[in-house]
Amino acid sequence: MKKSSPSNLGTSTKKMLDEEVEEVLSVNDCDEIDMFEMEDEFDYEIECDNFLQNAKFIPSSARTSGALTIVNNKNSKRVVLSKKVLTMLGQPRAIKFAIDEKLKTLILMFDDNEDGFTYVLKAVKGKEPSIIYCSDFVNQLTQLWDLNFENRSSVTLGKIEQENYRGETYVVITQ
């Protein structure tokens, strides 16, 4: 089979291709960007010598600055405590929590007694225990802080304060 080349194309086919190319070019004329014209819009150039002089690096702790992450979707409801909270509580295996609705605060404390108020923390493979699987807890926090999970399944939030009362260490978390 013989391949077609521009010289082998018929005159009418060539004319049709030329018209299509012309049509595409005329449509793209409006969208064309001239990089040299854009350079004139900038008032400055970045000098290699002082490129990082005024740059501010963001600490990695800014990524996970919340006290906890609440996951609330149809497949799972859980609360994941941050490393900072766990450290303040002394790396507990179980906790108790209380909610103050008036102050909109969550109060956590270390607890190794297994009574009706203790929540055992679960671990993800190879990590320290930090997860509370309890739909009631998730529902209470969602209501307490008026959280909306319509367009997302999790939210990280919370400001942390460490308090001592009668020799016990508590972590107080506010939205």
C-alpha positions as CSV (number, residue, x, y, z in Angstrom):
1,M,0.0,0.0,0.0
2,K,1.3,3.4,-0.9
3,K,1.4,6.1,1.8
4,S,-0.1,9.4,1.0
5,S,2.1,12.5,1.1
6,P,1.1,16.1,0.6
7,S,2.2,15.8,-3.0
8,N,0.0,12.7,-3.6
9,L,-3.2,14.4,-2.2
10,G,-5.7,15.7,-4.6
11,T,-6.2,19.4,-5.1
12,S,-9.7,19.4,-3.5
13,T,-8.3,17.5,-0.4
14,K,-5.4,19.9,-0.1
15,K,-7.8,22.9,-0.3
16,M,-10.0,21.3,2.4
17,L,-7.1,20.7,4.7
18,D,-5.8,24.3,4.2
19,E,-9.3,25.7,5.0
20,E,-9.4,23.6,8.2
21,V,-5.9,24.8,9.3
22,E,-6.9,28.4,8.5
23,E,-10.1,28.0,10.6
24,V,-8.2,26.5,13.6
25,L,-5.6,29.3,13.4
26,S,-8.3,32.0,13.3
27,V,-10.0,30.6,16.3
28,N,-6.7,30.4,18.2
29,D,-5.7,33.9,17.3
30,C,-7.7,35.3,20.3
31,D,-6.3,32.8,22.7
32,E,-2.6,33.2,21.7
33,I,-0.3,34.5,24.5
34,D,2.9,36.3,23.7
35,M,5.3,35.5,26.4
36,F,7.4,38.6,25.6
37,E,4.4,40.9,26.1
38,M,3.8,39.3,29.5
39,E,7.3,39.9,30.7
40,D,6.7,43.7,30.4
41,E,3.9,43.4,32.9
42,F,6.3,42.4,35.7
43,D,8.1,45.2,37.5
44,Y,10.9,43.1,38.8
45,E,13.1,40.1,38.1
46,I,14.2,37.5,40.6
47,E,17.9,37.7,41.2
48,C,19.6,34.4,41.8
49,D,21.7,35.9,44.7
50,N,18.8,37.1,46.8
51,F,16.1,34.6,45.8
52,L,15.7,33.1,49.2
53,Q,16.6,36.2,51.2
54,N,13.0,37.2,51.8
55,A,11.4,33.8,51.6
56,K,9.8,32.4,54.7
57,F,9.9,28.6,55.2
58,I,6.8,27.1,56.8
59,P,7.4,24.6,59.6
60,S,6.2,21.0,59.1
61,S,4.1,21.3,62.3
62,A,1.8,23.7,60.5
63,R,0.4,20.8,58.4
64,T,-1.1,19.1,61.4
65,S,-1.6,21.9,63.9
66,G,-4.9,20.5,65.2
67,A,-5.5,18.6,68.4
68,L,-7.6,16.0,66.8
69,T,-9.1,14.8,63.6
70,I,-12.7,13.8,63.4
71,V,-13.7,11.3,60.7
72,N,-17.5,11.2,60.1
73,N,-18.7,9.3,57.1
74,K,-21.0,6.4,56.3
75,N,-18.2,3.8,56.6
76,S,-16.4,5.0,59.7
77,K,-16.7,7.3,62.7
78,R,-13.6,7.9,64.7
79,V,-11.5,10.5,66.5
80,V,-7.7,10.5,66.0
81,L,-5.7,12.4,68.7
82,S,-2.6,14.3,67.7
83,K,0.9,13.3,68.9
84,K,1.0,16.5,71.0
85,V,-2.2,15.6,72.9
86,L,-0.9,12.0,73.5
87,T,2.4,13.4,74.7
88,M,0.7,15.8,77.1
89,L,-1.4,12.9,78.5
90,G,1.7,10.7,78.9
91,Q,1.1,8.3,76.0
92,P,-2.1,6.7,77.4
93,R,-3.6,3.4,76.3
94,A,-7.0,4.6,77.4
95,I,-8.7,7.9,78.2
96,K,-11.8,9.4,79.7
97,F,-13.4,12.5,78.1
98,A,-15.9,15.0,79.3
99,I,-17.7,17.7,77.3
100,D,-18.6,21.1,78.6
101,E,-21.4,22.3,76.3
102,K,-21.6,25.8,77.8
103,L,-17.8,26.4,77.1
104,K,-17.8,24.2,74.0
105,T,-14.7,22.3,75.2
106,L,-13.6,18.8,75.3
107,I,-11.6,17.6,78.3
108,L,-9.4,14.5,78.0
109,M,-7.6,12.7,80.8
110,F,-5.4,9.6,81.1
111,D,-7.2,6.6,82.5
112,D,-6.2,3.0,83.0
113,N,-9.3,2.0,85.0
114,E,-11.8,0.0,82.9
115,D,-15.1,1.5,84.0
116,G,-18.1,2.7,82.0
117,F,-16.3,5.9,81.1
118,T,-13.0,4.6,79.7
119,Y,-12.2,4.6,76.0
120,V,-9.4,2.3,74.9
121,L,-7.2,3.8,72.2
122,K,-6.6,1.7,69.1
123,A,-3.5,1.8,67.0
124,V,-2.8,1.7,63.3
125,K,-0.2,-0.9,62.4
126,G,3.3,0.2,63.7
127,K,2.1,3.4,65.4
128,E,1.2,4.4,68.9
129,P,-2.5,4.1,69.9
130,S,-4.3,7.3,69.1
131,I,-7.7,6.3,67.6
132,I,-11.1,6.2,69.3
133,Y,-13.7,4.3,67.4
134,C,-17.0,5.5,68.9
135,S,-19.9,6.9,66.8
136,D,-21.5,8.5,69.9
137,F,-18.2,10.4,70.6
138,V,-18.0,11.6,67.0
139,N,-21.7,12.6,67.0
140,Q,-21.3,14.5,70.3
141,L,-18.2,16.5,69.0
142,T,-20.0,17.1,65.7
143,Q,-22.9,18.6,67.6
144,L,-20.8,20.4,70.1
145,W,-18.7,22.3,67.5
146,D,-21.5,22.5,64.9
147,L,-19.4,20.7,62.3
148,N,-20.6,20.1,58.7
149,F,-19.6,16.9,57.0
150,E,-21.7,17.3,53.8
151,N,-18.8,17.8,51.4
152,R,-16.0,16.2,53.4
153,S,-15.5,13.2,55.6
154,S,-13.0,14.6,58.1
155,V,-11.9,17.7,59.8
156,T,-8.8,18.5,61.8
157,L,-9.2,21.2,64.5
158,G,-8.7,22.1,68.1
159,K,-6.6,24.3,70.3
160,I,-4.8,22.5,73.1
161,E,-4.2,23.6,76.7
162,Q,-2.7,21.4,79.4
163,E,-4.2,21.8,82.9
164,N,-3.4,20.2,86.2
165,Y,-6.1,19.7,88.8
166,R,-5.6,17.8,92.1
167,G,-2.5,16.1,90.7
168,E,-4.1,15.0,87.5
169,T,-3.1,16.2,84.1
170,Y,-6.0,17.2,81.7
171,V,-6.0,18.3,78.1
172,V,-8.6,20.9,77.3
173,I,-9.5,21.2,73.6
174,T,-11.5,24.0,72.1
175,Q,-12.5,24.5,68.5
